[in-house]
């Protein structure tokens, strides 16, 4: 299990308590929902990849197992590739 800490200014905390009953619960729900959406996206991509691969005979029934086994790039890696591509395109036009 991983733990993350969020630091809020007094003004940010006041604003958050204005829109929710429990800042901790709201933050937990927001993070877990974003993770759920990303896991679903990874699962769908990985299952499509496995179905298309004639060497794969079985697909795990457990979604978390599929996500954990997926060979994916991090957001930082994808961002670096996009930045590199944009810079290359801009340099080509110079």
Residue pairs with C-beta under 8 A, 6 or more apart in sequence:
4 31
6 27
8 16
8 23
13 23
16 23
16 26
17 23
19 26
20 26
39 63
39 64
39 67
42 66
42 67
42 70
42 72
43 63
43 66
43 67
43 70
45 70
45 72
46 66
46 67
46 69
46 70
47 59
47 66
50 56
50 59
51 59
59 66
60 66
60 69
73 81
